[in-house]
Amino acid sequence: MRKRSDKESAYQEQVAALNGTLGQMCELAGNAMDRATQALLQARRSGLPADAAPLADALPDADAAYA
């Protein structure tokens, strides 16, 4: 088995760091989507202005999923 070169090792370290960063970004995006969904559901429950109704209509089954 051959030894990795310094360039290959540096590349693998960068890929590992990028993988961790992408994982964090996905988690943050998921959390933001959850908060946005919760806000829309709360707005729907408390009565929406007419111009916001299409947003709430995009979540027809979300009440059950987030209950």
C-alpha positions as CSV (number, residue, x, y, z in Angstrom):
1,M,0.0,0.0,0.0
2,R,1.4,3.3,-1.0
3,K,1.7,6.3,1.3
4,R,-0.6,9.3,0.7
5,S,1.2,12.4,-0.6
6,D,0.9,15.7,1.3
7,K,-1.4,17.0,-1.4
8,E,-3.7,14.0,-1.2
9,S,-3.8,14.3,2.6
10,A,-4.6,18.0,2.4
11,Y,-7.3,17.2,-0.2
12,Q,-8.9,14.5,2.0
13,E,-8.9,16.9,5.0
14,Q,-10.6,19.6,3.0
15,V,-13.2,17.2,1.7
16,A,-13.9,16.0,5.3
17,A,-14.2,19.7,6.5
18,L,-16.5,20.5,3.6
19,N,-18.6,17.4,4.4
20,G,-19.0,18.7,8.0
21,T,-19.9,22.2,6.8
22,L,-22.5,20.9,4.4
23,G,-24.0,18.8,7.2
24,Q,-24.3,21.8,9.4
25,M,-25.9,23.9,6.6
26,C,-28.5,21.1,5.9
27,E,-29.3,21.1,9.6
28,L,-29.7,24.8,9.7
29,A,-31.9,24.8,6.6
30,G,-34.1,22.1,8.1
31,N,-34.5,24.0,11.3
32,A,-35.4,27.2,9.4
33,M,-38.0,25.3,7.3
34,D,-39.5,23.8,10.4
35,R,-39.8,27.3,12.0
36,A,-41.3,28.7,8.9
37,T,-43.8,25.8,8.7
38,Q,-44.7,26.3,12.4
39,A,-45.2,30.1,11.8
40,L,-47.5,29.4,8.8
41,L,-49.5,26.9,10.8
42,Q,-49.8,29.3,13.7
43,A,-50.9,32.1,11.4
44,R,-53.5,29.8,9.8
45,R,-54.9,28.9,13.2
46,S,-55.1,32.6,14.3
47,G,-56.6,33.8,11.0
48,L,-54.7,34.9,8.0
49,P,-55.0,38.0,5.9
50,A,-56.4,37.2,2.4
51,D,-53.0,37.7,0.7
52,A,-51.3,35.0,2.9
53,A,-53.9,32.3,2.2
54,P,-52.0,30.8,-0.7
55,L,-49.1,30.1,1.6
56,A,-51.2,28.3,4.1
57,D,-53.0,26.3,1.3
58,A,-49.6,24.9,0.3
59,L,-49.7,23.0,3.6
60,P,-53.0,21.1,3.6
61,D,-51.8,18.2,5.7
62,A,-49.2,19.9,7.7
63,D,-51.4,20.4,10.8
64,A,-51.5,16.6,11.3
65,A,-47.8,16.3,10.7
66,Y,-46.8,19.0,13.2
67,A,-49.5,18.4,15.8
